[in-house]
Amino acid sequence: MIEQQPISIGFSPCPNDTYIFNALVHGRVPLERVRFSEPLLEDVETLNLWALRGRLDVTKLSFHALGHVQETYTLLQTGAALGRGCGPLLVTGTRPKVASIADWKIAIPGACTTAALLMRLYQPAWNHPVVLPFDQIMAAVAEGRVDAGVIIHESRFTYQQHGLHCIEDLGEWWERSTGLPIPLGCIAARSTLGPEVHQEIDAAIAASIRWADAHPDEGFAYIRSHAQELEIDVIRSHIGLYVNDFSRELGDEGRAAVQELLRRGAEAGLFSGPPHTP
């Protein structure tokens, strides 16, 4: 392996990311030209904001955030959260509210999240966002501090326990509108690393997923140690939903979905510049 500065890397503590990266960060994947520094695990909106400042070499990103950093980061072909039946949910409680959703105060898990992008595409006239950490949104809705919330991650499996109901599955809305799977999050690498390094990182992530698939129980302690929800069934459901064939390789359908999301986001004026071509 060529001696070089280690590549900085960050991803979220969500079960899909820790499942994907477990083998890579624990030395179970052989690397030839690259080596990584100790990974930084942060919520996806923190990673999004770091990417706007160019902090990390390799990072998990919302696809919305990718629209803002296309000149400095390159979309990798592995590690993505993209699929069908896995989008953010718009949920509300039973408290009275005005009739028009466009006038609601709606909590979102970060201004640069794909959840925020989808909400704006779904309701273009809406302009009353309340940014909260994703794990505080359900409580804010249940307590009436906001009219509704866009929930992500494990919240998809637990919102009914908080007395909430789903108004719209934004992923299903996207699928009805486009016929494509919904792109949620991706792994991106600093463009200056170059295509050869990008290819090795892609290969390493793919190998890490294969290891996780072949050893589903060996990495569970690491995954659970970072999970927001600790129930085993919730964690396994999360992994099963968000780690799929698109995570292993985007493929033509995945790339088409990314292109369409970024095209619509740019058309709506949510980020500038031409759409990214994966």
Contacts in CASP RR format, 6 or more apart in sequence:
PFRMAT RR
TARGET T0000
AUTHOR 0000-0000-0000
METHOD contacts of the structure
MODEL  1
MIEQQPISIGFSPCPNDTYIFNALVHGRVPLERVRFSEPLLEDVETLNLW
ALRGRLDVTKLSFHALGHVQETYTLLQTGAALGRGCGPLLVTGTRPKVAS
IADWKIAIPGACTTAALLMRLYQPAWNHPVVLPFDQIMAAVAEGRVDAGV
IIHESRFTYQQHGLHCIEDLGEWWERSTGLPIPLGCIAARSTLGPEVHQE
IDAAIAASIRWADAHPDEGFAYIRSHAQELEIDVIRSHIGLYVNDFSREL
GDEGRAAVQELLRRGAEAGLFSGPPHTP
1 31 0 8 1.000
1 32 0 8 1.000
1 33 0 8 1.000
1 34 0 8 1.000
1 35 0 8 1.000
2 33 0 8 1.000
4 34 0 8 1.000
4 35 0 8 1.000
6 35 0 8 1.000
6 36 0 8 1.000
6 37 0 8 1.000
7 34 0 8 1.000
7 35 0 8 1.000
7 36 0 8 1.000
7 37 0 8 1.000
7 57 0 8 1.000
7 58 0 8 1.000
7 193 0 8 1.000
7 197 0 8 1.000
7 201 0 8 1.000
8 36 0 8 1.000
8 37 0 8 1.000
8 40 0 8 1.000
8 55 0 8 1.000
8 56 0 8 1.000
8 57 0 8 1.000
8 58 0 8 1.000
9 21 0 8 1.000
9 25 0 8 1.000
9 36 0 8 1.000
9 37 0 8 1.000
9 39 0 8 1.000
9 40 0 8 1.000
9 56 0 8 1.000
9 57 0 8 1.000
9 58 0 8 1.000
9 59 0 8 1.000
10 39 0 8 1.000
10 40 0 8 1.000
10 41 0 8 1.000
10 42 0 8 1.000
10 47 0 8 1.000
10 56 0 8 1.000
10 58 0 8 1.000
10 59 0 8 1.000
10 60 0 8 1.000
11 17 0 8 1.000
11 18 0 8 1.000
11 20 0 8 1.000
11 21 0 8 1.000
11 39 0 8 1.000
11 41 0 8 1.000
11 47 0 8 1.000
11 59 0 8 1.000
11 60 0 8 1.000
11 187 0 8 1.000
12 41 0 8 1.000
12 42 0 8 1.000
12 43 0 8 1.000
12 44 0 8 1.000
12 47 0 8 1.000
12 60 0 8 1.000
13 41 0 8 1.000
13 42 0 8 1.000
13 43 0 8 1.000
13 226 0 8 1.000
13 227 0 8 1.000
13 228 0 8 1.000
14 44 0 8 1.000
14 153 0 8 1.000
14 154 0 8 1.000
14 226 0 8 1.000
14 227 0 8 1.000
14 228 0 8 1.000
14 238 0 8 1.000
14 242 0 8 1.000
15 154 0 8 1.000
15 223 0 8 1.000
15 226 0 8 1.000
15 227 0 8 1.000
15 235 0 8 1.000
15 238 0 8 1.000
15 239 0 8 1.000
15 242 0 8 1.000
16 81 0 8 1.000
16 238 0 8 1.000
16 239 0 8 1.000
16 240 0 8 1.000
16 241 0 8 1.000
16 242 0 8 1.000
16 243 0 8 1.000
16 247 0 8 1.000
17 41 0 8 1.000
17 60 0 8 1.000
18 41 0 8 1.000
18 222 0 8 1.000
18 223 0 8 1.000
18 226 0 8 1.000
18 227 0 8 1.000
19 209 0 8 1.000
19 212 0 8 1.000
19 219 0 8 1.000
19 223 0 8 1.000
19 239 0 8 1.000
19 243 0 8 1.000
20 79 0 8 1.000
20 205 0 8 1.000
20 208 0 8 1.000
20 209 0 8 1.000
20 212 0 8 1.000
20 243 0 8 1.000
20 247 0 8 1.000
21 39 0 8 1.000
21 205 0 8 1.000
21 208 0 8 1.000
22 28 0 8 1.000
22 208 0 8 1.000
22 211 0 8 1.000
22 212 0 8 1.000
22 219 0 8 1.000
22 222 0 8 1.000
22 223 0 8 1.000
23 29 0 8 1.000
23 207 0 8 1.000
23 208 0 8 1.000
23 211 0 8 1.000
23 212 0 8 1.000
24 36 0 8 1.000
24 204 0 8 1.000
24 205 0 8 1.000
24 207 0 8 1.000
24 208 0 8 1.000
25 36 0 8 1.000
25 39 0 8 1.000
26 222 0 8 1.000
28 208 0 8 1.000
28 211 0 8 1.000
29 204 0 8 1.000
29 207 0 8 1.000
29 208 0 8 1.000
29 211 0 8 1.000
30 207 0 8 1.000
31 200 0 8 1.000
31 204 0 8 1.000
32 200 0 8 1.000
33 196 0 8 1.000
33 197 0 8 1.000
33 200 0 8 1.000
34 197 0 8 1.000
34 200 0 8 1.000
34 201 0 8 1.000
34 204 0 8 1.000
36 58 0 8 1.000
40 56 0 8 1.000
41 226 0 8 1.000
42 50 0 8 1.000
43 109 0 8 1.000
43 133 0 8 1.000
43 134 0 8 1.000
44 60 0 8 1.000
44 61 0 8 1.000
44 62 0 8 1.000
44 109 0 8 1.000
44 113 0 8 1.000
44 185 0 8 1.000
45 62 0 8 1.000
45 109 0 8 1.000
45 110 0 8 1.000
45 111 0 8 1.000
45 112 0 8 1.000
45 113 0 8 1.000
45 133 0 8 1.000
45 134 0 8 1.000
47 56 0 8 1.000
47 59 0 8 1.000
47 60 0 8 1.000
47 61 0 8 1.000
47 65 0 8 1.000
48 61 0 8 1.000
48 62 0 8 1.000
48 64 0 8 1.000
48 65 0 8 1.000
48 110 0 8 1.000
48 112 0 8 1.000
48 113 0 8 1.000
49 112 0 8 1.000
50 56 0 8 1.000
50 59 0 8 1.000
51 59 0 8 1.000
51 61 0 8 1.000
51 65 0 8 1.000
51 68 0 8 1.000
51 69 0 8 1.000
51 73 0 8 1.000
51 188 0 8 1.000
52 65 0 8 1.000
52 68 0 8 1.000
52 69 0 8 1.000
52 112 0 8 1.000
54 69 0 8 1.000
54 72 0 8 1.000
54 73 0 8 1.000
54 190 0 8 1.000
56 190 0 8 1.000
57 189 0 8 1.000
57 190 0 8 1.000
57 193 0 8 1.000
58 76 0 8 1.000
58 187 0 8 1.000
58 188 0 8 1.000
58 189 0 8 1.000
58 190 0 8 1.000
58 201 0 8 1.000
59 73 0 8 1.000
59 187 0 8 1.000
59 188 0 8 1.000
59 189 0 8 1.000
60 185 0 8 1.000
60 186 0 8 1.000
60 187 0 8 1.000
61 69 0 8 1.000
61 73 0 8 1.000
61 185 0 8 1.000
61 186 0 8 1.000
61 187 0 8 1.000
61 188 0 8 1.000
62 112 0 8 1.000
62 113 0 8 1.000
62 114 0 8 1.000
62 115 0 8 1.000
62 117 0 8 1.000
62 184 0 8 1.000
62 185 0 8 1.000
62 186 0 8 1.000
63 114 0 8 1.000
63 117 0 8 1.000
63 183 0 8 1.000
63 184 0 8 1.000
63 185 0 8 1.000
63 186 0 8 1.000
63 258 0 8 1.000
63 261 0 8 1.000
63 262 0 8 1.000
64 112 0 8 1.000
64 113 0 8 1.000
64 114 0 8 1.000
64 116 0 8 1.000
64 117 0 8 1.000
64 265 0 8 1.000
64 270 0 8 1.000
64 271 0 8 1.000
65 112 0 8 1.000
65 113 0 8 1.000
66 73 0 8 1.000
66 75 0 8 1.000
66 186 0 8 1.000
66 188 0 8 1.000
66 258 0 8 1.000
66 262 0 8 1.000
66 276 0 8 1.000
67 262 0 8 1.000
67 265 0 8 1.000
67 266 0 8 1.000
67 271 0 8 1.000
67 276 0 8 1.000
68 112 0 8 1.000
68 271 0 8 1.000
69 188 0 8 1.000
70 262 0 8 1.000
70 273 0 8 1.000
70 276 0 8 1.000
71 191 0 8 1.000
72 190 0 8 1.000
72 191 0 8 1.000
73 188 0 8 1.000
73 189 0 8 1.000
73 190 0 8 1.000
73 191 0 8 1.000
74 188 0 8 1.000
74 189 0 8 1.000
74 190 0 8 1.000
74 191 0 8 1.000
74 194 0 8 1.000
74 198 0 8 1.000
75 186 0 8 1.000
75 187 0 8 1.000
75 188 0 8 1.000
75 258 0 8 1.000
75 276 0 8 1.000
75 278 0 8 1.000
76 186 0 8 1.000
76 187 0 8 1.000
76 188 0 8 1.000
76 189 0 8 1.000
76 198 0 8 1.000
76 201 0 8 1.000
76 202 0 8 1.000
76 205 0 8 1.000
77 202 0 8 1.000
77 249 0 8 1.000
77 250 0 8 1.000
77 251 0 8 1.000
77 278 0 8 1.000
78 187 0 8 1.000
78 202 0 8 1.000
78 205 0 8 1.000
78 206 0 8 1.000
78 209 0 8 1.000
78 247 0 8 1.000
78 248 0 8 1.000
78 249 0 8 1.000
78 250 0 8 1.000
79 186 0 8 1.000
79 187 0 8 1.000
79 205 0 8 1.000
79 209 0 8 1.000
79 247 0 8 1.000
79 248 0 8 1.000
80 183 0 8 1.000
80 184 0 8 1.000
80 185 0 8 1.000
80 186 0 8 1.000
80 187 0 8 1.000
80 246 0 8 1.000
80 247 0 8 1.000
80 250 0 8 1.000
80 254 0 8 1.000
81 184 0 8 1.000
81 185 0 8 1.000
81 186 0 8 1.000
81 242 0 8 1.000
81 243 0 8 1.000
81 246 0 8 1.000
81 247 0 8 1.000
82 181 0 8 1.000
82 182 0 8 1.000
82 183 0 8 1.000
82 184 0 8 1.000
82 185 0 8 1.000
82 186 0 8 1.000
82 244 0 8 1.000
82 246 0 8 1.000
82 247 0 8 1.000
82 250 0 8 1.000
82 254 0 8 1.000
82 257 0 8 1.000
82 258 0 8 1.000
83 181 0 8 1.000
83 182 0 8 1.000
83 183 0 8 1.000
83 184 0 8 1.000
83 244 0 8 1.000
83 246 0 8 1.000
84 175 0 8 1.000
84 181 0 8 1.000
84 182 0 8 1.000
85 169 0 8 1.000
85 171 0 8 1.000
85 172 0 8 1.000
85 175 0 8 1.000
85 182 0 8 1.000
85 241 0 8 1.000
86 156 0 8 1.000
86 171 0 8 1.000
86 182 0 8 1.000
86 184 0 8 1.000
86 241 0 8 1.000
86 242 0 8 1.000
87 118 0 8 1.000
87 152 0 8 1.000
87 156 0 8 1.000
87 169 0 8 1.000
87 170 0 8 1.000
87 171 0 8 1.000
87 172 0 8 1.000
87 174 0 8 1.000
87 182 0 8 1.000
87 184 0 8 1.000
88 114 0 8 1.000
88 115 0 8 1.000
88 118 0 8 1.000
88 119 0 8 1.000
88 150 0 8 1.000
88 151 0 8 1.000
88 152 0 8 1.000
88 170 0 8 1.000
88 171 0 8 1.000
88 184 0 8 1.000
89 150 0 8 1.000
89 151 0 8 1.000
89 155 0 8 1.000
89 156 0 8 1.000
89 159 0 8 1.000
89 166 0 8 1.000
89 168 0 8 1.000
89 169 0 8 1.000
89 170 0 8 1.000
90 106 0 8 1.000
90 119 0 8 1.000
90 122 0 8 1.000
90 148 0 8 1.000
90 149 0 8 1.000
90 150 0 8 1.000
90 166 0 8 1.000
90 167 0 8 1.000
90 168 0 8 1.000
90 169 0 8 1.000
90 170 0 8 1.000
91 138 0 8 1.000
91 141 0 8 1.000
91 148 0 8 1.000
91 149 0 8 1.000
91 150 0 8 1.000
91 151 0 8 1.000
91 159 0 8 1.000
91 164 0 8 1.000
91 165 0 8 1.000
91 166 0 8 1.000
91 167 0 8 1.000
92 141 0 8 1.000
92 147 0 8 1.000
92 148 0 8 1.000
92 149 0 8 1.000
92 164 0 8 1.000
92 165 0 8 1.000
92 167 0 8 1.000
93 141 0 8 1.000
93 142 0 8 1.000
93 144 0 8 1.000
93 148 0 8 1.000
93 163 0 8 1.000
93 164 0 8 1.000
93 165 0 8 1.000
94 163 0 8 1.000
95 144 0 8 1.000
95 147 0 8 1.000
97 104 0 8 1.000
97 147 0 8 1.000
97 148 0 8 1.000
98 104 0 8 1.000
98 147 0 8 1.000
101 123 0 8 1.000
101 126 0 8 1.000
101 148 0 8 1.000
101 167 0 8 1.000
102 123 0 8 1.000
102 125 0 8 1.000
102 126 0 8 1.000
102 127 0 8 1.000
103 128 0 8 1.000
104 126 0 8 1.000
104 128 0 8 1.000
104 146 0 8 1.000
104 147 0 8 1.000
104 148 0 8 1.000
105 128 0 8 1.000
105 130 0 8 1.000
105 146 0 8 1.000
105 147 0 8 1.000
105 148 0 8 1.000
106 119 0 8 1.000
106 126 0 8 1.000
106 128 0 8 1.000
106 129 0 8 1.000
106 130 0 8 1.000
106 146 0 8 1.000
106 147 0 8 1.000
106 148 0 8 1.000
106 149 0 8 1.000
106 150 0 8 1.000
107 129 0 8 1.000
107 130 0 8 1.000
107 131 0 8 1.000
107 132 0 8 1.000
107 136 0 8 1.000
107 137 0 8 1.000
107 140 0 8 1.000
107 141 0 8 1.000
107 146 0 8 1.000
107 148 0 8 1.000
107 149 0 8 1.000
107 150 0 8 1.000
108 115 0 8 1.000
108 116 0 8 1.000
108 119 0 8 1.000
108 129 0 8 1.000
108 130 0 8 1.000
108 131 0 8 1.000
108 132 0 8 1.000
108 137 0 8 1.000
108 149 0 8 1.000
108 150 0 8 1.000
109 115 0 8 1.000
109 116 0 8 1.000
109 131 0 8 1.000
109 132 0 8 1.000
109 133 0 8 1.000
109 134 0 8 1.000
109 137 0 8 1.000
109 150 0 8 1.000
109 151 0 8 1.000
109 152 0 8 1.000
110 116 0 8 1.000
110 131 0 8 1.000
110 132 0 8 1.000
110 134 0 8 1.000
111 129 0 8 1.000
111 131 0 8 1.000
113 152 0 8 1.000
114 182 0 8 1.000
114 183 0 8 1.000
114 184 0 8 1.000
114 185 0 8 1.000
114 261 0 8 1.000
115 150 0 8 1.000
115 151 0 8 1.000
115 152 0 8 1.000
115 170 0 8 1.000
116 129 0 8 1.000
116 150 0 8 1.000
117 261 0 8 1.000
117 265 0 8 1.000
117 270 0 8 1.000
118 150 0 8 1.000
118 170 0 8 1.000
118 171 0 8 1.000
118 173 0 8 1.000
118 174 0 8 1.000
118 182 0 8 1.000
119 126 0 8 1.000
119 129 0 8 1.000
119 150 0 8 1.000
119 170 0 8 1.000
120 126 0 8 1.000
120 268 0 8 1.000
120 270 0 8 1.000
121 174 0 8 1.000
121 264 0 8 1.000
121 265 0 8 1.000
121 268 0 8 1.000
122 168 0 8 1.000
122 170 0 8 1.000
122 173 0 8 1.000
124 268 0 8 1.000
130 140 0 8 1.000
130 146 0 8 1.000
132 140 0 8 1.000
132 146 0 8 1.000
134 151 0 8 1.000
134 152 0 8 1.000
134 153 0 8 1.000
134 155 0 8 1.000
135 155 0 8 1.000
135 228 0 8 1.000
137 146 0 8 1.000
137 149 0 8 1.000
137 150 0 8 1.000
137 151 0 8 1.000
137 155 0 8 1.000
138 151 0 8 1.000
138 155 0 8 1.000
138 158 0 8 1.000
138 159 0 8 1.000
138 162 0 8 1.000
138 164 0 8 1.000
139 162 0 8 1.000
140 146 0 8 1.000
140 149 0 8 1.000
141 147 0 8 1.000
141 148 0 8 1.000
141 149 0 8 1.000
141 162 0 8 1.000
141 164 0 8 1.000
142 162 0 8 1.000
142 163 0 8 1.000
142 164 0 8 1.000
148 167 0 8 1.000
150 170 0 8 1.000
151 159 0 8 1.000
152 184 0 8 1.000
153 228 0 8 1.000
153 238 0 8 1.000
154 227 0 8 1.000
154 228 0 8 1.000
154 229 0 8 1.000
154 234 0 8 1.000
154 235 0 8 1.000
154 238 0 8 1.000
156 241 0 8 1.000
157 229 0 8 1.000
157 234 0 8 1.000
157 237 0 8 1.000
157 238 0 8 1.000
158 229 0 8 1.000
158 234 0 8 1.000
159 166 0 8 1.000
170 182 0 8 1.000
171 182 0 8 1.000
174 180 0 8 1.000
174 182 0 8 1.000
174 261 0 8 1.000
175 181 0 8 1.000
175 182 0 8 1.000
178 257 0 8 1.000
178 260 0 8 1.000
180 253 0 8 1.000
180 254 0 8 1.000
180 256 0 8 1.000
180 257 0 8 1.000
180 260 0 8 1.000
181 246 0 8 1.000
181 253 0 8 1.000
181 254 0 8 1.000
181 257 0 8 1.000
182 257 0 8 1.000
182 261 0 8 1.000
183 254 0 8 1.000
183 257 0 8 1.000
183 258 0 8 1.000
183 261 0 8 1.000
184 242 0 8 1.000
186 258 0 8 1.000
187 205 0 8 1.000
189 197 0 8 1.000
189 198 0 8 1.000
189 201 0 8 1.000
193 201 0 8 1.000
206 248 0 8 1.000
206 249 0 8 1.000
209 243 0 8 1.000
209 247 0 8 1.000
209 248 0 8 1.000
212 219 0 8 1.000
212 243 0 8 1.000
220 235 0 8 1.000
223 235 0 8 1.000
223 239 0 8 1.000
224 230 0 8 1.000
224 232 0 8 1.000
224 235 0 8 1.000
227 235 0 8 1.000
227 238 0 8 1.000
229 235 0 8 1.000
229 238 0 8 1.000
246 253 0 8 1.000
246 254 0 8 1.000
250 258 0 8 1.000
250 278 0 8 1.000
254 278 0 8 1.000
255 278 0 8 1.000
258 276 0 8 1.000
258 278 0 8 1.000
259 275 0 8 1.000
259 276 0 8 1.000
259 277 0 8 1.000
259 278 0 8 1.000
262 275 0 8 1.000
262 276 0 8 1.000
263 275 0 8 1.000
265 271 0 8 1.000
266 272 0 8 1.000
266 273 0 8 1.000
266 274 0 8 1.000
266 275 0 8 1.000
END
